[in-house]
Amino acid sequence: MGMIIFLVILIAAWQGFYWIGVDVLGLWKPYAVPEPAGVAKRFVELCSDGTLFEATFNSLMRGIVGYVIAVIIGIAVGLLINHFKYLQKNLKPVVLGVQTLPSVCWVPFSILWFGLSTNAILFVVIMGSAFSISISVDNAIKNIQPIYTKAALTMGATKKQMYINVIFPASLPELVSGLKQGWSFAWRALMSGEVMTTSIGLGQTLIMGRDLADINQVMLVMVVIVAVGIIIDKCIFSVIEKRILKKRGLA
Amino acid sequence: MALVLKGLKKHFENSEKATLNEIDLEIESGEFVCIVGASGCGKSTLLNLVAGLEKPTGGQILLDGEEVNGPGADRTVMFQEHGLFPWLNVIENVKFGMKLAGVPKEEQEKKAMHYLEMVHLQDYKDYPIHQISGGMRQRTALARALTMDSKVLLMDEPFSALDKQTSNRLREELQRIWMETKKTILFITHSVEEAVYLGDRVVALSPDTGRIASIISIDIPRPRHVYSPEFVELRHQIMEQVRGEAV
């Protein structure tokens, strides 16, 4: 509730600044500054012709597909790095380095290899999030309390049993945090990928707003991108995280 | 002989002298042996070697005539910190080792309940680990260890992280459980009283040499009582002995 009041105040202040800065004093050009009323108007328009829904749905689908592939690759690489000392020593620094690359850096490669297609976008999403997941997996396993694995060893656990019955559940809380972070990387990378293509999506709608000199549309899409990011975080990842921690008496 | 240690030696790379040196010890099946010594005398190292969690620098460990090579279910350890899994509840924790061994579900249930009753936790079987007390956690760990039917049960100061009252209560129960089950137990402790109370034999380690300083048979019949004159006498005697060697 307090949050909603805060947002209302924020929007009112924004509208106030617009009136003073654009309408009264004429300090700023109206095409360069969005206004809440304009954004709301654009929201109604883009909703009624279905554009916004289609764009959000397409982006979300791409985001999910890319993310799922990134999770599979990320976990596999993470497990390998964790398991083999050689890879831990030599591959991990490379993965860490690559992970610091902003995802937009992968755009030239993706266009050369996949053209202006959905695959090009997926490539950027995967490269943008898989390696952060790998690093999280490796760290999550390293942070397991040694007593868990020791206890299981003295109860006769084989390597496979150790992974299934101890390493996986023990690292789960940290793993979910890593996956959550991976999603936020994927979602950001998705936008880097989408602004370059013409297939319908939030990124493309944003660029279309720029091309039409419609700053309210640009702002609207930004708000939607943030909203989707928050909703996925709060409704999926945070819920899972809390449930796991509560079950273990950690929350 | 269930467990035989022959000329066992452990010398950590970064330390000047050997932590354990020429340890010779034979433990019979059904025997309760306590290892005592001041902290840093290598008693936990000894347990880790027998458990297979660490490798000896020299000598041999034989279990029923076979050389120990790495950890295994025939030498389950009960740790000082319970080592229970927080993502499982009490009974799931107790069943863990049986599950790994592929014991049929019905038998797991039966055996788990049997040992939970033995440690008086049958009413807490569905509790999450974080909702039970430290003493109850150690009882759960004890029940879990008992289900393993290990050839030797290794206990690494299992009661020392508990308050005095709980710790005394648990050692009384361990004495009773041992009398019922006659498991072979190698028990590590820094408390002479605990060692004399529980053990058939008490093995004192010397921190200076890393060798066995003395092995004392405890012939007081069970159930033992810490206030009985013979107990007090023997405890005093061994304490003097261990203290003398430790200095």
Interface residues (C-beta under 8 A of the other chain):
Chain A: I147 Y148 K150 A151 A152 L153 T154 M155 G156 A157 T158 Q161 N165 V166 P169 A170 L172 K247 R248 G249 L250
Chain B: A51 G52 L53 P71 G72 A73 D74 R75 T76 V77 F79 E81 G83 L84 F85 P86 W87 F96 G97 K99 L100 A101 P128 I129 H130 Q131 R144 M148 L154
